[in-house]
Amino acid sequence: MYSSLNIDLLYVFTTVAKTQSISKSSTILSLSQPAISKKIQQLEEHFQAKLFIRSAHGMTLTMNGQNFYQQALKVLHDFDALYATESGQAEPQLECLQIGALDSIAALLYPHFFSTLPLEKQQLLLTNQTSELIEKFNYGLLDIIFMNDFLENKLTHSYEKHLLRSEPYYVVYAKQNQALQKVATSTLQITDLKDTRFILHPEYSALAPQLEHLFDRALLSRPLIQTVNCFDFISYLISHKPFNSVTILPEFLAKHQQKSALYKELASKKLALPKHYQVALFSNGKLSLASLARKLH
């Protein structure tokens, strides 16, 4: 049975997972589409688990597929490292790499790691814009980036991914919002948010289509969704009247806001969204993501 699980199958699997397309993978791997489909089928039969959801939109990893994808990347990295060892090429150290991160992730989730990172300032980019990280990564100006997975499909450079954490979104609102304050449960449903105005940080504006879809499913009128400059959107939320305005933040940011005396007028509750906020590492392959992830815990 194990003879059917070879490196070739793993390369095919990870390529399809990255491109989310058999046709694109066919071009990259110089294999026919039927051959790729057969290899994916071999893997699924081997593990007796469905790895992809096939649809008109492409190939999407199942939960089993996502777990296997992370393990497959580790195996392929170790396999490729054999050649580096034979040629005397050691894996580069952090101080030799260009690293970028969203500043909220660096400051609130991994402050110790970033404060002790052995890098010169010109080797570390901290930004509040995922688009900036993606652009520099695609142009080869960054080797590793820490970001959410909103715009992973915008990565055009070959990459490896390692999921660091997944957490729910929270609705952050002014305490004067009596409608939300009266909700007895700790988790808000979309139906609790009717007649609500959403004020989103630009970084989370990608949630808008998902919100609109959920409102449509609940047979509710679509809400007004406004994107406000990242430096003042919380202040805007607090001062805006009437008090039916809310914003959405990942759990770690929502709780951070509430700890601040500046935002004592705010409250928050978990939002029932099928999509969680996922923090991930993306690498161009110069460094083992598994080894880097271990340094973060």
PyMOL commands that set and color helices and strands:
alter all, ss='L'
color gray80, all
select helices_A, chain A and resi 2-4+7-19+22-29+33-47+63-86+94-96+103-109+111-115+121-123+130-138+152-154+178-181+190-193+202-217+233-239+251-259+261-263+289-295
alter helices_A, ss='H'
color red, helices_A
select strands_A, chain A and resi 52-55+58-61+99-102+124-127+144-148+160-167+169-174+187-188+197-200+224-227+245-250+266-271+277-283
alter strands_A, ss='S'
color yellow, strands_A
deselect
rebuild
show_as cartoon
